[in-house]
Amino acid sequence: MVDIIIGSIQPTGTEAGKPATHDGTVEAEILNVRPPRQSIKRPEGEERRRQFRQDPHNGQVLTLLIPNGMALPKDLDGRRYKVKLRFMKK
């Protein structure tokens, strides 16, 4: 399924009536939810990926869209930051 959007995109940055949050909270949209990666091996037993990663069997992989990328830390890296999620119904 492909979404085709005709028109202009929303401007980046903070909206006129909304100041940027500096308390560490960032709003995101969930784009996709899928099961964790499975081990994929070549016939000779080597891993196809450059870095082997074992995902937990009961885990879920979320793809998130952050509408305002300016709210993210400039030095965002998986080794420097930990993410905590809070889900709210629409």
Buried (B, 14 or more C-beta within 10 A) or exposed (E): EEEEEEEEEEEEEEEEEEEEEEEEEBEBEEEEEEEEEEEEEEEEEEEEEEEEEEEEEEEEEEEEEEEBEEBEEEEEEEEEEEEEEEEEEE
